[in-house]
Structures are given as C-alpha cells and as structure tokens.
Amino acid sequence: MITDKIEKIGPLIKIIGEDSRLRILCALQYNSHCVCELEEHTQLSQSLISHHLRDLKNTGLVTNNKKGQKVYYSLTDFGNSAIKSILAIKT
C-alpha cells in the first residue's frame, strides 16, 4: 500500500524536483507556449527545453498541440494540479 504510493510518487518528485523542469512548469501555468517562447521565459536552451518537455510529457504533466508549424505545450489537468500544490507550499 504505502510502497505502491512511493513507487508512483517517487518518479514524479524526481521530475518536478529538477529546477529547469520546475521553471518550465511555472511558465506553462497560465498559458501554452512553444519551445521558442519557453526559451525566453526560462533562459534555457531549445535542446534542453525539448529534452525536459519529453520527460514532462512522459509523466503526464504536459501535453502538446500542433498549430501550423509550431507545437504548443500546456499543462494537463494533472500537471496544473501538481504545480498549484507545489506553489501553495509555505516555507
């Protein structure tokens, strides 16, 4: 029971806990963005953003939608809930 929860939550914490991925999630919190827009918001390289977006998609936090030549990324409902929970934590 508790082991099952740990096995599910552990990889998610690892993904979200990485600073660059957290910056991407925060940038996607209010609007969808293409990789070039995420470059401006996060100050990360396009290749690094693409790598992180793949990981975020694989965990179900982010989804994408192609509009013309560009692919726009946005938070899934699960991703939106996760980022709101993280940002609500008082330190």
Jmol script that loads the backbone (N, CA, C; Angstrom):
load data "model"
ATOM      1  N   MET A   1       0.829  -1.184   0.000  1.00  0.00           N
ATOM      2  CA  MET A   1       0.000   0.000   0.000  1.00  0.00           C
ATOM      3  C   MET A   1       0.874   1.247   0.000  1.00  0.00           C
ATOM      4  N   ILE A   2       1.604   1.482   1.083  1.00  0.00           N
ATOM      5  CA  ILE A   2       2.469   2.665   1.133  1.00  0.00           C
ATOM      6  C   ILE A   2       3.587   2.532   0.106  1.00  0.00           C
ATOM      7  N   THR A   3       4.050   1.311  -0.115  1.00  0.00           N
ATOM      8  CA  THR A   3       5.096   1.071  -1.106  1.00  0.00           C
ATOM      9  C   THR A   3       4.593   1.409  -2.500  1.00  0.00           C
ATOM     10  N   ASP A   4       3.341   1.075  -2.786  1.00  0.00           N
ATOM     11  CA  ASP A   4       2.758   1.404  -4.090  1.00  0.00           C
ATOM     12  C   ASP A   4       2.721   2.920  -4.305  1.00  0.00           C
ATOM     13  N   LYS A   5       2.344   3.661  -3.264  1.00  0.00           N
ATOM     14  CA  LYS A   5       2.290   5.120  -3.367  1.00  0.00           C
ATOM     15  C   LYS A   5       3.676   5.696  -3.600  1.00  0.00           C
ATOM     16  N   ILE A   6       4.648   5.173  -2.889  1.00  0.00           N
ATOM     17  CA  ILE A   6       6.025   5.648  -3.034  1.00  0.00           C
ATOM     18  C   ILE A   6       6.527   5.384  -4.446  1.00  0.00           C
ATOM     19  N   GLU A   7       6.203   4.217  -4.981  1.00  0.00           N
ATOM     20  CA  GLU A   7       6.636   3.882  -6.334  1.00  0.00           C
ATOM     21  C   GLU A   7       6.013   4.802  -7.370  1.00  0.00           C
ATOM     22  N   LYS A   8       4.805   5.282  -7.124  1.00  0.00           N
ATOM     23  CA  LYS A   8       4.142   6.193  -8.054  1.00  0.00           C
ATOM     24  C   LYS A   8       4.605   7.634  -7.856  1.00  0.00           C
ATOM     25  N   ILE A   9       4.796   8.052  -6.616  1.00  0.00           N
ATOM     26  CA  ILE A   9       5.131   9.438  -6.310  1.00  0.00           C
ATOM     27  C   ILE A   9       6.620   9.725  -6.517  1.00  0.00           C
ATOM     28  N   GLY A  10       7.475   8.749  -6.247  1.00  0.00           N
ATOM     29  CA  GLY A  10       8.924   8.944  -6.350  1.00  0.00           C
ATOM     30  C   GLY A  10       9.382   9.504  -7.690  1.00  0.00           C
ATOM     31  N   PRO A  11       8.994   8.875  -8.807  1.00  0.00           N
ATOM     32  CA  PRO A  11       9.416   9.407 -10.113  1.00  0.00           C
ATOM     33  C   PRO A  11       8.857  10.808 -10.394  1.00  0.00           C
ATOM     34  N   LEU A  12       7.650  11.069  -9.926  1.00  0.00           N
ATOM     35  CA  LEU A  12       7.052  12.392 -10.120  1.00  0.00           C
ATOM     36  C   LEU A  12       7.844  13.459  -9.370  1.00  0.00           C
ATOM     37  N   ILE A  13       8.221  13.169  -8.140  1.00  0.00           N
ATOM     38  CA  ILE A  13       9.014  14.114  -7.351  1.00  0.00           C
ATOM     39  C   ILE A  13      10.368  14.349  -8.011  1.00  0.00           C
ATOM     40  N   LYS A  14      10.944  13.295  -8.553  1.00  0.00           N
ATOM     41  CA  LYS A  14      12.232  13.423  -9.237  1.00  0.00           C
ATOM     42  C   LYS A  14      12.112  14.340 -10.451  1.00  0.00           C
ATOM     43  N   ILE A  15      11.029  14.199 -11.210  1.00  0.00           N
ATOM     44  CA  ILE A  15      10.813  15.024 -12.391  1.00  0.00           C
ATOM     45  C   ILE A  15      10.577  16.479 -11.994  1.00  0.00           C
ATOM     46  N   ILE A  16       9.668  16.700 -11.067  1.00  0.00           N
ATOM     47  CA  ILE A  16       9.305  18.059 -10.665  1.00  0.00           C
ATOM     48  C   ILE A  16      10.432  18.729  -9.884  1.00  0.00           C
ATOM     49  N   GLY A  17      11.218  17.937  -9.171  1.00  0.00           N
ATOM     50  CA  GLY A  17      12.260  18.480  -8.311  1.00  0.00           C
ATOM     51  C   GLY A  17      13.437  19.094  -9.047  1.00  0.00           C
ATOM     52  N   GLU A  18      13.550  18.844 -10.333  1.00  0.00           N
ATOM     53  CA  GLU A  18      14.647  19.409 -11.105  1.00  0.00           C
ATOM     54  C   GLU A  18      14.301  20.855 -11.440  1.00  0.00           C
ATOM     55  N   ASP A  19      15.184  21.779 -11.128  1.00  0.00           N
ATOM     56  CA  ASP A  19      14.940  23.215 -11.235  1.00  0.00           C
ATOM     57  C   ASP A  19      14.482  23.656 -12.625  1.00  0.00           C
ATOM     58  N   SER A  20      15.122  23.161 -13.658  1.00  0.00           N
ATOM     59  CA  SER A  20      14.764  23.574 -15.013  1.00  0.00           C
ATOM     60  C   SER A  20      13.350  23.125 -15.373  1.00  0.00           C
ATOM     61  N   ARG A  21      12.993  21.917 -14.990  1.00  0.00           N
ATOM     62  CA  ARG A  21      11.640  21.423 -15.271  1.00  0.00           C
ATOM     63  C   ARG A  21      10.610  22.216 -14.488  1.00  0.00           C
ATOM     64  N   LEU A  22      10.939  22.577 -13.272  1.00  0.00           N
ATOM     65  CA  LEU A  22      10.015  23.370 -12.464  1.00  0.00           C
ATOM     66  C   LEU A  22       9.802  24.741 -13.100  1.00  0.00           C
ATOM     67  N   ARG A  23      10.858  25.331 -13.656  1.00  0.00           N
ATOM     68  CA  ARG A  23      10.720  26.614 -14.345  1.00  0.00           C
ATOM     69  C   ARG A  23       9.801  26.495 -15.560  1.00  0.00           C
ATOM     70  N   ILE A  24       9.929  25.401 -16.290  1.00  0.00           N
ATOM     71  CA  ILE A  24       9.059  25.169 -17.443  1.00  0.00           C
ATOM     72  C   ILE A  24       7.612  25.018 -16.994  1.00  0.00           C
ATOM     73  N   LEU A  25       7.390  24.236 -15.945  1.00  0.00           N
ATOM     74  CA  LEU A  25       6.028  24.054 -15.435  1.00  0.00           C
ATOM     75  C   LEU A  25       5.417  25.379 -14.988  1.00  0.00           C
ATOM     76  N   CYS A  26       6.203  26.197 -14.326  1.00  0.00           N
ATOM     77  CA  CYS A  26       5.704  27.505 -13.888  1.00  0.00           C
ATOM     78  C   CYS A  26       5.367  28.393 -15.087  1.00  0.00           C
ATOM     79  N   ALA A  27       6.180  28.337 -16.130  1.00  0.00           N
ATOM     80  CA  ALA A  27       5.917  29.133 -17.331  1.00  0.00           C
ATOM     81  C   ALA A  27       4.635  28.680 -18.022  1.00  0.00           C
ATOM     82  N   LEU A  28       4.313  27.405 -17.914  1.00  0.00           N
ATOM     83  CA  LEU A  28       3.117  26.862 -18.563  1.00  0.00           C
ATOM     84  C   LEU A  28       1.869  26.983 -17.695  1.00  0.00           C
ATOM     85  N   GLN A  29       2.030  27.493 -16.499  1.00  0.00           N
ATOM     86  CA  GLN A  29       0.910  27.526 -15.555  1.00  0.00           C
ATOM     87  C   GLN A  29      -0.282  28.323 -16.076  1.00  0.00           C
ATOM     88  N   TYR A  30      -0.065  29.399 -16.789  1.00  0.00           N
ATOM     89  CA  TYR A  30      -1.165  30.259 -17.213  1.00  0.00           C
ATOM     90  C   TYR A  30      -1.445  30.232 -18.713  1.00  0.00           C
ATOM     91  N   ASN A  31      -0.451  29.862 -19.517  1.00  0.00           N
ATOM     92  CA  ASN A  31      -0.610  29.865 -20.975  1.00  0.00           C
ATOM     93  C   ASN A  31       0.154  28.716 -21.596  1.00  0.00           C
ATOM     94  N   SER A  32      -0.275  28.307 -22.770  1.00  0.00           N
ATOM     95  CA  SER A  32       0.512  27.349 -23.535  1.00  0.00           C
ATOM     96  C   SER A  32       1.613  28.125 -24.262  1.00  0.00           C
ATOM     97  N   HIS A  33       2.732  27.454 -24.508  1.00  0.00           N
ATOM     98  CA  HIS A  33       3.879  28.103 -25.149  1.00  0.00           C
ATOM     99  C   HIS A  33       4.568  27.126 -26.083  1.00  0.00           C
ATOM    100  N   CYS A  34       5.167  27.665 -27.135  1.00  0.00           N
ATOM    101  CA  CYS A  34       6.043  26.867 -27.984  1.00  0.00           C
ATOM    102  C   CYS A  34       7.445  26.896 -27.360  1.00  0.00           C
ATOM    103  N   VAL A  35       8.317  26.075 -27.868  1.00  0.00           N
ATOM    104  CA  VAL A  35       9.667  25.985 -27.304  1.00  0.00           C
ATOM    105  C   VAL A  35      10.387  27.334 -27.381  1.00  0.00           C
ATOM    106  N   CYS A  36      10.211  28.060 -28.480  1.00  0.00           N
ATOM    107  CA  CYS A  36      10.912  29.350 -28.604  1.00  0.00           C
ATOM    108  C   CYS A  36      10.435  30.343 -27.539  1.00  0.00           C
ATOM    109  N   GLU A  37       9.167  30.304 -27.178  1.00  0.00           N
ATOM    110  CA  GLU A  37       8.664  31.176 -26.110  1.00  0.00           C
ATOM    111  C   GLU A  37       9.182  30.719 -24.750  1.00  0.00           C
ATOM    112  N   LEU A  38       9.275  29.414 -24.566  1.00  0.00           N
ATOM    113  CA  LEU A  38       9.801  28.892 -23.302  1.00  0.00           C
ATOM    114  C   LEU A  38      11.272  29.267 -23.128  1.00  0.00           C
ATOM    115  N   GLU A  39      12.005  29.381 -24.241  1.00  0.00           N
ATOM    116  CA  GLU A  39      13.401  29.841 -24.171  1.00  0.00           C
ATOM    117  C   GLU A  39      13.470  31.209 -23.514  1.00  0.00           C
ATOM    118  N   GLU A  40      12.590  32.106 -23.918  1.00  0.00           N
ATOM    119  CA  GLU A  40      12.569  33.464 -23.366  1.00  0.00           C
ATOM    120  C   GLU A  40      12.190  33.465 -21.890  1.00  0.00           C
ATOM    121  N   HIS A  41      11.197  32.659 -21.531  1.00  0.00           N
ATOM    122  CA  HIS A  41      10.701  32.629 -20.156  1.00  0.00           C
ATOM    123  C   HIS A  41      11.674  31.969 -19.176  1.00  0.00           C
ATOM    124  N   THR A  42      12.387  30.956 -19.650  1.00  0.00           N
ATOM    125  CA  THR A  42      13.203  30.152 -18.730  1.00  0.00           C
ATOM    126  C   THR A  42      14.699  30.397 -18.836  1.00  0.00           C
ATOM    127  N   GLN A  43      15.143  31.040 -19.934  1.00  0.00           N
ATOM    128  CA  GLN A  43      16.572  31.253 -20.182  1.00  0.00           C
ATOM    129  C   GLN A  43      17.329  29.930 -20.352  1.00  0.00           C
ATOM    130  N   LEU A  44      16.636  28.918 -20.843  1.00  0.00           N
ATOM    131  CA  LEU A  44      17.243  27.617 -21.125  1.00  0.00           C
ATOM    132  C   LEU A  44      17.385  27.458 -22.631  1.00  0.00           C
ATOM    133  N   SER A  45      18.273  26.582 -23.066  1.00  0.00           N
ATOM    134  CA  SER A  45      18.458  26.344 -24.499  1.00  0.00           C
ATOM    135  C   SER A  45      17.283  25.541 -25.055  1.00  0.00           C
ATOM    136  N   GLN A  46      17.081  25.669 -26.360  1.00  0.00           N
ATOM    137  CA  GLN A  46      15.985  24.961 -27.015  1.00  0.00           C
ATOM    138  C   GLN A  46      16.126  23.454 -26.857  1.00  0.00           C
ATOM    139  N   SER A  47      17.329  22.931 -27.002  1.00  0.00           N
ATOM    140  CA  SER A  47      17.520  21.483 -26.887  1.00  0.00           C
ATOM    141  C   SER A  47      17.242  20.997 -25.462  1.00  0.00           C
ATOM    142  N   LEU A  48      17.639  21.771 -24.461  1.00  0.00           N
ATOM    143  CA  LEU A  48      17.379  21.390 -23.072  1.00  0.00           C
ATOM    144  C   LEU A  48      15.886  21.438 -22.773  1.00  0.00           C
ATOM    145  N   ILE A  49      15.209  22.456 -23.268  1.00  0.00           N
ATOM    146  CA  ILE A  49      13.755  22.561 -23.072  1.00  0.00           C
ATOM    147  C   ILE A  49      13.056  21.367 -23.715  1.00  0.00           C
ATOM    148  N   SER A  50      13.440  21.031 -24.929  1.00  0.00           N
ATOM    149  CA  SER A  50      12.826  19.900 -25.624  1.00  0.00           C
ATOM    150  C   SER A  50      13.028  18.604 -24.849  1.00  0.00           C
ATOM    151  N   HIS A  51      14.213  18.420 -24.320  1.00  0.00           N
ATOM    152  CA  HIS A  51      14.514  17.230 -23.514  1.00  0.00           C
ATOM    153  C   HIS A  51      13.603  17.181 -22.278  1.00  0.00           C
ATOM    154  N   HIS A  52      13.499  18.288 -21.578  1.00  0.00           N
ATOM    155  CA  HIS A  52      12.667  18.331 -20.375  1.00  0.00           C
ATOM    156  C   HIS A  52      11.184  18.161 -20.710  1.00  0.00           C
ATOM    157  N   LEU A  53      10.735  18.750 -21.812  1.00  0.00           N
ATOM    158  CA  LEU A  53       9.335  18.597 -22.204  1.00  0.00           C
ATOM    159  C   LEU A  53       8.992  17.140 -22.493  1.00  0.00           C
ATOM    160  N   ARG A  54       9.916  16.411 -23.076  1.00  0.00           N
ATOM    161  CA  ARG A  54       9.696  14.982 -23.327  1.00  0.00           C
ATOM    162  C   ARG A  54       9.478  14.248 -22.004  1.00  0.00           C
ATOM    163  N   ASP A  55      10.320  14.548 -21.008  1.00  0.00           N
ATOM    164  CA  ASP A  55      10.170  13.915 -19.696  1.00  0.00           C
ATOM    165  C   ASP A  55       8.858  14.317 -19.033  1.00  0.00           C
ATOM    166  N   LEU A  56       8.493  15.593 -19.148  1.00  0.00           N
ATOM    167  CA  LEU A  56       7.248  16.074 -18.549  1.00  0.00           C
ATOM    168  C   LEU A  56       6.026  15.467 -19.231  1.00  0.00           C
ATOM    169  N   LYS A  57       6.103  15.255 -20.537  1.00  0.00           N
ATOM    170  CA  LYS A  57       5.015  14.595 -21.255  1.00  0.00           C
ATOM    171  C   LYS A  57       4.902  13.136 -20.835  1.00  0.00           C
ATOM    172  N   ASN A  58       6.046  12.471 -20.684  1.00  0.00           N
ATOM    173  CA  ASN A  58       6.040  11.054 -20.305  1.00  0.00           C
ATOM    174  C   ASN A  58       5.437  10.808 -18.926  1.00  0.00           C
ATOM    175  N   THR A  59       5.487  11.807 -18.059  1.00  0.00           N
ATOM    176  CA  THR A  59       4.909  11.660 -16.726  1.00  0.00           C
ATOM    177  C   THR A  59       3.475  12.171 -16.663  1.00  0.00           C
ATOM    178  N   GLY A  60       2.962  12.667 -17.785  1.00  0.00           N
ATOM    179  CA  GLY A  60       1.574  13.112 -17.828  1.00  0.00           C
ATOM    180  C   GLY A  60       1.337  14.513 -17.296  1.00  0.00           C
ATOM    181  N   LEU A  61       2.403  15.287 -17.108  1.00  0.00           N
ATOM    182  CA  LEU A  61       2.261  16.655 -16.601  1.00  0.00           C
ATOM    183  C   LEU A  61       1.996  17.668 -17.711  1.00  0.00           C
ATOM    184  N   VAL A  62       2.467  17.359 -18.913  1.00  0.00           N
ATOM    185  CA  VAL A  62       2.390  18.296 -20.032  1.00  0.00           C
ATOM    186  C   VAL A  62       1.821  17.576 -21.253  1.00  0.00           C
ATOM    187  N   THR A  63       1.101  18.326 -22.058  1.00  0.00           N
ATOM    188  CA  THR A  63       0.597  17.823 -23.329  1.00  0.00           C
ATOM    189  C   THR A  63       0.977  18.819 -24.420  1.00  0.00           C
ATOM    190  N   ASN A  64       0.793  18.439 -25.670  1.00  0.00           N
ATOM    191  CA  ASN A  64       1.133  19.356 -26.749  1.00  0.00           C
ATOM    192  C   ASN A  64       0.030  19.401 -27.793  1.00  0.00           C
ATOM    193  N   ASN A  65       0.039  20.487 -28.570  1.00  0.00           N
ATOM    194  CA  ASN A  65      -0.946  20.718 -29.606  1.00  0.00           C
ATOM    195  C   ASN A  65      -0.253  21.437 -30.750  1.00  0.00           C
ATOM    196  N   LYS A  66      -0.295  20.866 -31.938  1.00  0.00           N
ATOM    197  CA  LYS A  66       0.365  21.487 -33.087  1.00  0.00           C
ATOM    198  C   LYS A  66      -0.572  22.497 -33.734  1.00  0.00           C
ATOM    199  N   LYS A  67      -0.055  23.713 -33.930  1.00  0.00           N
ATOM    200  CA  LYS A  67      -0.790  24.782 -34.613  1.00  0.00           C
ATOM    201  C   LYS A  67       0.094  25.287 -35.740  1.00  0.00           C
ATOM    202  N   GLY A  68      -0.243  24.918 -36.947  1.00  0.00           N
ATOM    203  CA  GLY A  68       0.593  25.290 -38.085  1.00  0.00           C
ATOM    204  C   GLY A  68       1.943  24.608 -37.990  1.00  0.00           C
ATOM    205  N   GLN A  69       2.994  25.393 -38.051  1.00  0.00           N
ATOM    206  CA  GLN A  69       4.356  24.865 -37.987  1.00  0.00           C
ATOM    207  C   GLN A  69       4.856  24.667 -36.555  1.00  0.00           C
ATOM    208  N   LYS A  70       4.170  25.250 -35.584  1.00  0.00           N
ATOM    209  CA  LYS A  70       4.656  25.229 -34.204  1.00  0.00           C
ATOM    210  C   LYS A  70       3.875  24.241 -33.338  1.00  0.00           C
ATOM    211  N   VAL A  71       4.572  23.727 -32.340  1.00  0.00           N
ATOM    212  CA  VAL A  71       3.961  22.852 -31.349  1.00  0.00           C
ATOM    213  C   VAL A  71       3.884  23.633 -30.044  1.00  0.00           C
ATOM    214  N   TYR A  72       2.693  23.715 -29.495  1.00  0.00           N
ATOM    215  CA  TYR A  72       2.464  24.432 -28.241  1.00  0.00           C
ATOM    216  C   TYR A  72       2.269  23.430 -27.111  1.00  0.00           C
ATOM    217  N   TYR A  73       2.905  23.721 -25.999  1.00  0.00           N
ATOM    218  CA  TYR A  73       2.848  22.845 -24.830  1.00  0.00           C
ATOM    219  C   TYR A  73       2.015  23.512 -23.748  1.00  0.00           C
ATOM    220  N   SER A  74       1.277  22.698 -23.024  1.00  0.00           N
ATOM    221  CA  SER A  74       0.465  23.197 -21.920  1.00  0.00           C
ATOM    222  C   SER A  74       0.402  22.133 -20.836  1.00  0.00           C
ATOM    223  N   LEU A  75      -0.010  22.561 -19.656  1.00  0.00           N
ATOM    224  CA  LEU A  75      -0.161  21.626 -18.551  1.00  0.00           C
ATOM    225  C   LEU A  75      -1.412  20.785 -18.741  1.00  0.00           C
ATOM    226  N   THR A  76      -1.332  19.532 -18.366  1.00  0.00           N
ATOM    227  CA  THR A  76      -2.526  18.703 -18.294  1.00  0.00           C
ATOM    228  C   THR A  76      -3.262  19.087 -17.012  1.00  0.00           C
ATOM    229  N   ASP A  77      -4.443  18.562 -16.804  1.00  0.00           N
ATOM    230  CA  ASP A  77      -5.141  18.813 -15.540  1.00  0.00           C
ATOM    231  C   ASP A  77      -4.295  18.324 -14.369  1.00  0.00           C
ATOM    232  N   PHE A  78      -3.676  17.172 -14.552  1.00  0.00           N
ATOM    233  CA  PHE A  78      -2.796  16.618 -13.518  1.00  0.00           C
ATOM    234  C   PHE A  78      -1.599  17.539 -13.276  1.00  0.00           C
ATOM    235  N   GLY A  79      -1.000  18.041 -14.347  1.00  0.00           N
ATOM    236  CA  GLY A  79       0.136  18.949 -14.217  1.00  0.00           C
ATOM    237  C   GLY A  79      -0.246  20.248 -13.554  1.00  0.00           C
ATOM    238  N   ASN A  80      -1.405  20.776 -13.910  1.00  0.00           N
ATOM    239  CA  ASN A  80      -1.889  22.018 -13.310  1.00  0.00           C
ATOM    240  C   ASN A  80      -2.124  21.828 -11.811  1.00  0.00           C
ATOM    241  N   SER A  81      -2.721  20.719 -11.447  1.00  0.00           N
ATOM    242  CA  SER A  81      -2.957  20.417 -10.037  1.00  0.00           C
ATOM    243  C   SER A  81      -1.642  20.263  -9.280  1.00  0.00           C
ATOM    244  N   ALA A  82      -0.684  19.595  -9.895  1.00  0.00           N
ATOM    245  CA  ALA A  82       0.617  19.374  -9.247  1.00  0.00           C
ATOM    246  C   ALA A  82       1.349  20.687  -9.012  1.00  0.00           C
ATOM    247  N   ILE A  83       1.375  21.560 -10.017  1.00  0.00           N
ATOM    248  CA  ILE A  83       2.108  22.821  -9.868  1.00  0.00           C
ATOM    249  C   ILE A  83       1.416  23.731  -8.865  1.00  0.00           C
ATOM    250  N   LYS A  84       0.095  23.734  -8.843  1.00  0.00           N
ATOM    251  CA  LYS A  84      -0.620  24.547  -7.848  1.00  0.00           C
ATOM    252  C   LYS A  84      -0.324  24.048  -6.435  1.00  0.00           C
ATOM    253  N   SER A  85      -0.245  22.737  -6.271  1.00  0.00           N
ATOM    254  CA  SER A  85       0.071  22.183  -4.958  1.00  0.00           C
ATOM    255  C   SER A  85       1.469  22.561  -4.505  1.00  0.00           C
ATOM    256  N   ILE A  86       2.409  22.514  -5.432  1.00  0.00           N
ATOM    257  CA  ILE A  86       3.799  22.849  -5.097  1.00  0.00           C
ATOM    258  C   ILE A  86       3.913  24.325  -4.732  1.00  0.00           C
ATOM    259  N   LEU A  87       3.278  25.177  -5.516  1.00  0.00           N
ATOM    260  CA  LEU A  87       3.384  26.619  -5.266  1.00  0.00           C
ATOM    261  C   LEU A  87       2.630  27.043  -4.021  1.00  0.00           C
ATOM    262  N   ALA A  88       1.725  26.222  -3.549  1.00  0.00           N
ATOM    263  CA  ALA A  88       0.955  26.553  -2.347  1.00  0.00           C
ATOM    264  C   ALA A  88       1.703  26.191  -1.064  1.00  0.00           C
ATOM    265  N   ILE A  89       2.810  25.482  -1.182  1.00  0.00           N
ATOM    266  CA  ILE A  89       3.574  25.064  -0.007  1.00  0.00           C
ATOM    267  C   ILE A  89       4.222  26.288   0.641  1.00  0.00           C
ATOM    268  N   LYS A  90       3.994  26.452   1.898  1.00  0.00           N
ATOM    269  CA  LYS A  90       4.574  27.561   2.664  1.00  0.00           C
ATOM    270  C   LYS A  90       5.949  27.129   3.174  1.00  0.00           C
ATOM    271  N   THR A  91       6.910  28.042   3.072  1.00  0.00           N
ATOM    272  CA  THR A  91       8.254  27.717   3.578  1.00  0.00           C
ATOM    273  C   THR A  91       8.564  28.538   4.807  1.00  0.00           C
TER     274      THR A  91
END
end "model"
wireframe off; spacefill off
backbone 0.3
color backbone group
